Structures are given as structure tokens and as C-alpha cells.
């Protein structure tokens, strides 16, 4: 296992960095291949704002 300098990498070793890279690339490829209809940015932001407002109104 090749240790990485924490000042240069957020990963502890090259193996962990490579594993993350594979995972991330698979997620991106899955997202690109997704055939579901896309949502407009404004719609997503409005839905998220409604979720945030509802959460802020809930009693603690």
C-alpha cells in the first residue's frame, strides 16, 4: 500500500484513491445513461426550498 501525503491528497493511499475513482466514474456513467426525463433547475430548486421551509417549521 502506497501512503500518500495528506497535504497533497485527501486519500490515505493510492489504492483508496483508485477505488474512489472507479466508484465515482461508475456513478457518472450511470447518471449519463439514465433515460428518465430531466428536471429543470428551477423546479428542483423550488422543491428543495419547500423541503427546507417545511423542515424549519417542524418543532425541534
PyMOL Python script that loads the backbone (N, CA, C, O; Angstrom):
from pymol import cmd

cmd.read_pdbstr("""\
ATOM      1  N   UNK A   1       0.847  -1.176   0.000  1.00  0.00           N
ATOM      2  CA  UNK A   1       0.000   0.000   0.000  1.00  0.00           C
ATOM      3  C   UNK A   1       0.896   1.242   0.000  1.00  0.00           C
ATOM      4  O   UNK A   1       1.758   1.393   0.865  1.00  0.00           O
ATOM      5  N   UNK A   2       0.685   2.125  -0.972  1.00  0.00           N
ATOM      6  CA  UNK A   2       1.473   3.348  -1.074  1.00  0.00           C
ATOM      7  C   UNK A   2       0.777   4.468  -0.318  1.00  0.00           C
ATOM      8  O   UNK A   2      -0.306   4.907  -0.704  1.00  0.00           O
ATOM      9  N   UNK A   3       1.400   4.928   0.757  1.00  0.00           N
ATOM     10  CA  UNK A   3       0.840   6.026   1.551  1.00  0.00           C
ATOM     11  C   UNK A   3       0.983   7.335   0.781  1.00  0.00           C
ATOM     12  O   UNK A   3       1.976   7.560   0.089  1.00  0.00           O
ATOM     13  N   UNK A   4      -0.017   8.187   0.913  1.00  0.00           N
ATOM     14  CA  UNK A   4       0.007   9.490   0.267  1.00  0.00           C
ATOM     15  C   UNK A   4       0.154  10.590   1.312  1.00  0.00           C
ATOM     16  O   UNK A   4      -0.324  10.449   2.438  1.00  0.00           O
ATOM     17  N   UNK A   5       0.804  11.666   0.948  1.00  0.00           N
ATOM     18  CA  UNK A   5       0.981  12.816   1.832  1.00  0.00           C
ATOM     19  C   UNK A   5      -0.364  13.518   2.003  1.00  0.00           C
ATOM     20  O   UNK A   5      -0.965  13.918   1.006  1.00  0.00           O
ATOM     21  N   UNK A   6      -0.857  13.680   3.230  1.00  0.00           N
ATOM     22  CA  UNK A   6      -2.165  14.316   3.442  1.00  0.00           C
ATOM     23  C   UNK A   6      -2.220  15.769   2.976  1.00  0.00           C
ATOM     24  O   UNK A   6      -3.305  16.321   2.798  1.00  0.00           O
ATOM     25  N   UNK A   7      -1.054  16.393   2.778  1.00  0.00           N
ATOM     26  CA  UNK A   7      -1.042  17.762   2.256  1.00  0.00           C
ATOM     27  C   UNK A   7      -1.317  17.788   0.758  1.00  0.00           C
ATOM     28  O   UNK A   7      -1.659  18.835   0.207  1.00  0.00           O
ATOM     29  N   UNK A   8      -1.167  16.638   0.092  1.00  0.00           N
ATOM     30  CA  UNK A   8      -1.321  16.562  -1.351  1.00  0.00           C
ATOM     31  C   UNK A   8      -2.546  15.785  -1.802  1.00  0.00           C
ATOM     32  O   UNK A   8      -2.999  15.946  -2.935  1.00  0.00           O
ATOM     33  N   UNK A   9      -3.087  14.944  -0.927  1.00  0.00           N
ATOM     34  CA  UNK A   9      -4.220  14.102  -1.310  1.00  0.00           C
ATOM     35  C   UNK A   9      -5.146  13.907  -0.124  1.00  0.00           C
ATOM     36  O   UNK A   9      -4.700  13.817   1.020  1.00  0.00           O
ATOM     37  N   UNK A  10      -6.442  13.842  -0.409  1.00  0.00           N
ATOM     38  CA  UNK A  10      -7.398  13.571   0.664  1.00  0.00           C
ATOM     39  C   UNK A  10      -7.487  12.077   0.964  1.00  0.00           C
ATOM     40  O   UNK A  10      -8.153  11.679   1.920  1.00  0.00           O
ATOM     41  N   UNK A  11      -6.826  11.252   0.165  1.00  0.00           N
ATOM     42  CA  UNK A  11      -6.866   9.806   0.338  1.00  0.00           C
ATOM     43  C   UNK A  11      -5.616   9.320   1.053  1.00  0.00           C
ATOM     44  O   UNK A  11      -4.533   9.885   0.901  1.00  0.00           O
ATOM     45  N   UNK A  12      -5.788   8.252   1.843  1.00  0.00           N
ATOM     46  CA  UNK A  12      -4.657   7.763   2.624  1.00  0.00           C
ATOM     47  C   UNK A  12      -3.667   6.942   1.804  1.00  0.00           C
ATOM     48  O   UNK A  12      -2.502   6.815   2.181  1.00  0.00           O
ATOM     49  N   UNK A  13      -4.127   6.382   0.682  1.00  0.00           N
ATOM     50  CA  UNK A  13      -3.228   5.572  -0.145  1.00  0.00           C
ATOM     51  C   UNK A  13      -3.671   5.629  -1.602  1.00  0.00           C
ATOM     52  O   UNK A  13      -4.781   6.060  -1.914  1.00  0.00           O
ATOM     53  N   UNK A  14      -2.786   5.189  -2.484  1.00  0.00           N
ATOM     54  CA  UNK A  14      -3.135   5.159  -3.906  1.00  0.00           C
ATOM     55  C   UNK A  14      -4.262   4.166  -4.158  1.00  0.00           C
ATOM     56  O   UNK A  14      -5.087   4.371  -5.048  1.00  0.00           O
ATOM     57  N   UNK A  15      -4.296   3.097  -3.381  1.00  0.00           N
ATOM     58  CA  UNK A  15      -5.353   2.098  -3.552  1.00  0.00           C
ATOM     59  C   UNK A  15      -6.724   2.686  -3.231  1.00  0.00           C
ATOM     60  O   UNK A  15      -7.695   2.434  -3.944  1.00  0.00           O
ATOM     61  N   UNK A  16      -6.800   3.468  -2.160  1.00  0.00           N
ATOM     62  CA  UNK A  16      -8.063   4.106  -1.779  1.00  0.00           C
ATOM     63  C   UNK A  16      -8.451   5.137  -2.838  1.00  0.00           C
ATOM     64  O   UNK A  16      -9.624   5.245  -3.198  1.00  0.00           O
ATOM     65  N   UNK A  17      -7.483   5.887  -3.333  1.00  0.00           N
ATOM     66  CA  UNK A  17      -7.756   6.890  -4.373  1.00  0.00           C
ATOM     67  C   UNK A  17      -8.272   6.216  -5.642  1.00  0.00           C
ATOM     68  O   UNK A  17      -9.228   6.698  -6.250  1.00  0.00           O
ATOM     69  N   UNK A  18      -7.654   5.115  -6.046  1.00  0.00           N
ATOM     70  CA  UNK A  18      -8.095   4.399  -7.244  1.00  0.00           C
ATOM     71  C   UNK A  18      -9.481   3.796  -7.057  1.00  0.00           C
ATOM     72  O   UNK A  18     -10.288   3.794  -7.986  1.00  0.00           O
ATOM     73  N   UNK A  19      -9.758   3.289  -5.869  1.00  0.00           N
ATOM     74  CA  UNK A  19     -11.070   2.718  -5.579  1.00  0.00           C
ATOM     75  C   UNK A  19     -12.151   3.799  -5.675  1.00  0.00           C
ATOM     76  O   UNK A  19     -13.212   3.580  -6.259  1.00  0.00           O
ATOM     77  N   UNK A  20     -11.866   4.963  -5.097  1.00  0.00           N
ATOM     78  CA  UNK A  20     -12.820   6.074  -5.168  1.00  0.00           C
ATOM     79  C   UNK A  20     -13.024   6.501  -6.616  1.00  0.00           C
ATOM     80  O   UNK A  20     -14.154   6.757  -7.031  1.00  0.00           O
ATOM     81  N   UNK A  21     -11.954   6.579  -7.379  1.00  0.00           N
ATOM     82  CA  UNK A  21     -12.043   6.987  -8.777  1.00  0.00           C
ATOM     83  C   UNK A  21     -12.944   6.028  -9.559  1.00  0.00           C
ATOM     84  O   UNK A  21     -13.774   6.469 -10.354  1.00  0.00           O
ATOM     85  N   UNK A  22     -12.786   4.734  -9.338  1.00  0.00           N
ATOM     86  CA  UNK A  22     -13.642   3.748 -10.023  1.00  0.00           C
ATOM     87  C   UNK A  22     -15.103   3.930  -9.622  1.00  0.00           C
ATOM     88  O   UNK A  22     -15.994   3.918 -10.471  1.00  0.00           O
ATOM     89  N   UNK A  23     -15.340   4.098  -8.324  1.00  0.00           N
ATOM     90  CA  UNK A  23     -16.707   4.289  -7.836  1.00  0.00           C
ATOM     91  C   UNK A  23     -17.319   5.543  -8.456  1.00  0.00           C
ATOM     92  O   UNK A  23     -18.453   5.517  -8.934  1.00  0.00           O
ATOM     93  N   UNK A  24     -16.557   6.650  -8.445  1.00  0.00           N
ATOM     94  CA  UNK A  24     -17.061   7.916  -8.961  1.00  0.00           C
ATOM     95  C   UNK A  24     -17.361   7.824 -10.452  1.00  0.00           C
ATOM     96  O   UNK A  24     -18.403   8.300 -10.903  1.00  0.00           O
ATOM     97  N   UNK A  25     -16.464   7.221 -11.216  1.00  0.00           N
ATOM     98  CA  UNK A  25     -16.681   7.079 -12.656  1.00  0.00           C
ATOM     99  C   UNK A  25     -17.919   6.234 -12.954  1.00  0.00           C
ATOM    100  O   UNK A  25     -18.656   6.524 -13.896  1.00  0.00           O
ATOM    101  N   UNK A  26     -18.148   5.198 -12.160  1.00  0.00           N
ATOM    102  CA  UNK A  26     -19.343   4.359 -12.343  1.00  0.00           C
ATOM    103  C   UNK A  26     -20.606   5.167 -12.074  1.00  0.00           C
ATOM    104  O   UNK A  26     -21.593   5.030 -12.796  1.00  0.00           O
ATOM    105  N   UNK A  27     -20.584   6.007 -11.043  1.00  0.00           N
ATOM    106  CA  UNK A  27     -21.740   6.857 -10.741  1.00  0.00           C
ATOM    107  C   UNK A  27     -22.021   7.824 -11.887  1.00  0.00           C
ATOM    108  O   UNK A  27     -23.174   8.018 -12.270  1.00  0.00           O
ATOM    109  N   UNK A  28     -20.971   8.429 -12.432  1.00  0.00           N
ATOM    110  CA  UNK A  28     -21.133   9.373 -13.535  1.00  0.00           C
ATOM    111  C   UNK A  28     -21.684   8.657 -14.769  1.00  0.00           C
ATOM    112  O   UNK A  28     -22.600   9.159 -15.421  1.00  0.00           O
ATOM    113  N   UNK A  29     -21.132   7.494 -15.088  1.00  0.00           N
ATOM    114  CA  UNK A  29     -21.610   6.740 -16.246  1.00  0.00           C
ATOM    115  C   UNK A  29     -23.082   6.349 -16.089  1.00  0.00           C
ATOM    116  O   UNK A  29     -23.848   6.402 -17.052  1.00  0.00           O
ATOM    117  N   UNK A  30     -23.470   5.959 -14.886  1.00  0.00           N
ATOM    118  CA  UNK A  30     -24.868   5.615 -14.615  1.00  0.00           C
ATOM    119  C   UNK A  30     -25.767   6.835 -14.815  1.00  0.00           C
ATOM    120  O   UNK A  30     -26.842   6.728 -15.405  1.00  0.00           O
ATOM    121  N   UNK A  31     -25.328   7.986 -14.327  1.00  0.00           N
ATOM    122  CA  UNK A  31     -26.119   9.210 -14.474  1.00  0.00           C
ATOM    123  C   UNK A  31     -26.256   9.603 -15.941  1.00  0.00           C
ATOM    124  O   UNK A  31     -27.333  10.011 -16.375  1.00  0.00           O
ATOM    125  N   UNK A  32     -25.188   9.485 -16.693  1.00  0.00           N
ATOM    126  CA  UNK A  32     -25.231   9.837 -18.117  1.00  0.00           C
ATOM    127  C   UNK A  32     -26.172   8.905 -18.878  1.00  0.00           C
ATOM    128  O   UNK A  32     -26.876   9.338 -19.790  1.00  0.00           O
ATOM    129  N   UNK A  33     -26.182   7.629 -18.503  1.00  0.00           N
ATOM    130  CA  UNK A  33     -27.006   6.641 -19.196  1.00  0.00           C
ATOM    131  C   UNK A  33     -28.475   6.676 -18.763  1.00  0.00           C
ATOM    132  O   UNK A  33     -29.314   6.023 -19.385  1.00  0.00           O
ATOM    133  N   UNK A  34     -28.792   7.420 -17.719  1.00  0.00           N
ATOM    134  CA  UNK A  34     -30.157   7.483 -17.197  1.00  0.00           C
ATOM    135  C   UNK A  34     -31.095   8.070 -18.260  1.00  0.00           C
ATOM    136  O   UNK A  34     -30.833   9.141 -18.806  1.00  0.00           O
ATOM    137  N   UNK A  35     -32.171   7.368 -18.540  1.00  0.00           N
ATOM    138  CA  UNK A  35     -33.106   7.801 -19.592  1.00  0.00           C
ATOM    139  C   UNK A  35     -34.345   8.501 -19.032  1.00  0.00           C
ATOM    140  O   UNK A  35     -35.230   8.895 -19.792  1.00  0.00           O
ATOM    141  N   UNK A  36     -34.414   8.655 -17.721  1.00  0.00           N
ATOM    142  CA  UNK A  36     -35.558   9.355 -17.146  1.00  0.00           C
ATOM    143  C   UNK A  36     -35.563  10.810 -17.623  1.00  0.00           C
ATOM    144  O   UNK A  36     -34.509  11.369 -17.926  1.00  0.00           O
ATOM    145  N   UNK A  37     -36.756  11.425 -17.688  1.00  0.00           N
ATOM    146  CA  UNK A  37     -36.820  12.836 -18.107  1.00  0.00           C
ATOM    147  C   UNK A  37     -36.018  13.712 -17.146  1.00  0.00           C
ATOM    148  O   UNK A  37     -36.001  13.485 -15.936  1.00  0.00           O
ATOM    149  N   UNK A  38     -35.370  14.696 -17.704  1.00  0.00           N
ATOM    150  CA  UNK A  38     -34.577  15.625 -16.890  1.00  0.00           C
ATOM    151  C   UNK A  38     -35.503  16.649 -16.246  1.00  0.00           C
ATOM    152  O   UNK A  38     -36.530  17.015 -16.818  1.00  0.00           O
ATOM    153  N   UNK A  39     -35.134  17.108 -15.055  1.00  0.00           N
ATOM    154  CA  UNK A  39     -35.905  18.135 -14.365  1.00  0.00           C
ATOM    155  C   UNK A  39     -35.217  19.480 -14.546  1.00  0.00           C
ATOM    156  O   UNK A  39     -33.995  19.570 -14.432  1.00  0.00           O
ATOM    157  N   UNK A  40     -35.990  20.527 -14.826  1.00  0.00           N
ATOM    158  CA  UNK A  40     -35.397  21.858 -14.937  1.00  0.00           C
ATOM    159  C   UNK A  40     -34.815  22.301 -13.575  1.00  0.00           C
ATOM    160  O   UNK A  40     -35.354  21.968 -12.520  1.00  0.00           O
ATOM    161  N   UNK A  41     -33.740  23.032 -13.624  1.00  0.00           N
ATOM    162  CA  UNK A  41     -33.071  23.511 -12.412  1.00  0.00           C
ATOM    163  C   UNK A  41     -34.034  24.275 -11.510  1.00  0.00           C
ATOM    164  O   UNK A  41     -34.044  24.070 -10.297  1.00  0.00           O
ATOM    165  N   UNK A  42     -34.837  25.146 -12.092  1.00  0.00           N
ATOM    166  CA  UNK A  42     -35.773  25.945 -11.298  1.00  0.00           C
ATOM    167  C   UNK A  42     -36.762  25.066 -10.540  1.00  0.00           C
ATOM    168  O   UNK A  42     -37.115  25.373  -9.401  1.00  0.00           O
ATOM    169  N   UNK A  43     -37.205  23.991 -11.153  1.00  0.00           N
ATOM    170  CA  UNK A  43     -38.143  23.077 -10.490  1.00  0.00           C
ATOM    171  C   UNK A  43     -37.464  22.392  -9.300  1.00  0.00           C
ATOM    172  O   UNK A  43     -38.047  22.291  -8.221  1.00  0.00           O
ATOM    173  N   UNK A  44     -36.252  21.930  -9.502  1.00  0.00           N
ATOM    174  CA  UNK A  44     -35.514  21.267  -8.416  1.00  0.00           C
ATOM    175  C   UNK A  44     -35.294  22.240  -7.264  1.00  0.00           C
ATOM    176  O   UNK A  44     -35.487  21.883  -6.102  1.00  0.00           O
ATOM    177  N   UNK A  45     -34.890  23.466  -7.582  1.00  0.00           N
ATOM    178  CA  UNK A  45     -34.642  24.454  -6.534  1.00  0.00           C
ATOM    179  C   UNK A  45     -35.927  24.797  -5.776  1.00  0.00           C
ATOM    180  O   UNK A  45     -35.890  24.978  -4.559  1.00  0.00           O
ATOM    181  N   UNK A  46     -37.045  24.887  -6.465  1.00  0.00           N
ATOM    182  CA  UNK A  46     -38.326  25.176  -5.802  1.00  0.00           C
ATOM    183  C   UNK A  46     -38.720  24.029  -4.876  1.00  0.00           C
ATOM    184  O   UNK A  46     -39.197  24.262  -3.766  1.00  0.00           O
ATOM    185  N   UNK A  47     -38.525  22.810  -5.323  1.00  0.00           N
ATOM    186  CA  UNK A  47     -38.846  21.649  -4.480  1.00  0.00           C
ATOM    187  C   UNK A  47     -37.948  21.610  -3.246  1.00  0.00           C
ATOM    188  O   UNK A  47     -38.417  21.321  -2.146  1.00  0.00           O
ATOM    189  N   UNK A  48     -36.667  21.897  -3.424  1.00  0.00           N
ATOM    190  CA  UNK A  48     -35.750  21.887  -2.288  1.00  0.00           C
ATOM    191  C   UNK A  48     -36.082  23.016  -1.308  1.00  0.00           C
ATOM    192  O   UNK A  48     -36.003  22.826  -0.094  1.00  0.00           O
ATOM    193  N   UNK A  49     -36.446  24.167  -1.820  1.00  0.00           N
ATOM    194  CA  UNK A  49     -36.833  25.281  -0.954  1.00  0.00           C
ATOM    195  C   UNK A  49     -38.052  24.898  -0.117  1.00  0.00           C
ATOM    196  O   UNK A  49     -38.106  25.213   1.072  1.00  0.00           O
ATOM    197  N   UNK A  50     -39.022  24.227  -0.719  1.00  0.00           N
ATOM    198  CA  UNK A  50     -40.219  23.791   0.016  1.00  0.00           C
ATOM    199  C   UNK A  50     -39.839  22.791   1.110  1.00  0.00           C
ATOM    200  O   UNK A  50     -40.397  22.837   2.207  1.00  0.00           O
ATOM    201  N   UNK A  51     -38.903  21.895   0.828  1.00  0.00           N
ATOM    202  CA  UNK A  51     -38.445  20.934   1.830  1.00  0.00           C
ATOM    203  C   UNK A  51     -37.756  21.655   2.986  1.00  0.00           C
ATOM    204  O   UNK A  51     -37.983  21.326   4.150  1.00  0.00           O
ATOM    205  N   UNK A  52     -36.921  22.630   2.665  1.00  0.00           N
ATOM    206  CA  UNK A  52     -36.202  23.388   3.700  1.00  0.00           C
ATOM    207  C   UNK A  52     -37.170  24.173   4.571  1.00  0.00           C
ATOM    208  O   UNK A  52     -37.045  24.177   5.795  1.00  0.00           O
ATOM    209  N   UNK A  53     -38.137  24.840   3.943  1.00  0.00           N
ATOM    210  CA  UNK A  53     -39.128  25.620   4.704  1.00  0.00           C
ATOM    211  C   UNK A  53     -39.926  24.699   5.622  1.00  0.00           C
ATOM    212  O   UNK A  53     -40.155  25.034   6.784  1.00  0.00           O
ATOM    213  N   UNK A  54     -40.349  23.546   5.117  1.00  0.00           N
ATOM    214  CA  UNK A  54     -41.106  22.591   5.935  1.00  0.00           C
ATOM    215  C   UNK A  54     -40.261  22.112   7.122  1.00  0.00           C
ATOM    216  O   UNK A  54     -40.774  21.986   8.234  1.00  0.00           O
ATOM    217  N   UNK A  55     -38.993  21.851   6.895  1.00  0.00           N
ATOM    218  CA  UNK A  55     -38.115  21.388   7.965  1.00  0.00           C
ATOM    219  C   UNK A  55     -37.914  22.472   9.019  1.00  0.00           C
ATOM    220  O   UNK A  55     -37.851  22.181  10.213  1.00  0.00           O
ATOM    221  N   UNK A  56     -37.814  23.708   8.577  1.00  0.00           N
ATOM    222  CA  UNK A  56     -37.632  24.822   9.531  1.00  0.00           C
ATOM    223  C   UNK A  56     -38.880  25.047  10.386  1.00  0.00           C
ATOM    224  O   UNK A  56     -38.779  25.547  11.507  1.00  0.00           O
ATOM    225  N   UNK A  57     -40.031  24.690   9.877  1.00  0.00           N
ATOM    226  CA  UNK A  57     -41.295  24.889  10.605  1.00  0.00           C
ATOM    227  C   UNK A  57     -41.590  23.759  11.584  1.00  0.00           C
ATOM    228  O   UNK A  57     -42.426  23.912  12.475  1.00  0.00           O
ATOM    229  N   UNK A  58     -40.912  22.628  11.424  1.00  0.00           N
ATOM    230  CA  UNK A  58     -41.135  21.496  12.329  1.00  0.00           C
ATOM    231  C   UNK A  58     -40.626  21.830  13.720  1.00  0.00           C
ATOM    232  O   UNK A  58     -39.582  22.463  13.880  1.00  0.00           O
ATOM    233  N   UNK A  59     -41.384  21.394  14.729  1.00  0.00           N
ATOM    234  CA  UNK A  59     -40.899  21.619  16.092  1.00  0.00           C
ATOM    235  C   UNK A  59     -39.631  20.809  16.357  1.00  0.00           C
ATOM    236  O   UNK A  59     -39.478  19.698  15.850  1.00  0.00           O
ATOM    237  N   UNK A  60     -38.745  21.360  17.135  1.00  0.00           N
ATOM    238  CA  UNK A  60     -37.450  20.708  17.417  1.00  0.00           C
ATOM    239  C   UNK A  60     -37.573  19.504  18.296  1.00  0.00           C
ATOM    240  O   UNK A  60     -36.570  18.864  18.612  1.00  0.00           O
TER     241      UNK A  60
END
""", "prot")
cmd.dss("prot")
cmd.show_as("cartoon", "prot")
cmd.util.cbc("prot")
cmd.orient("prot")
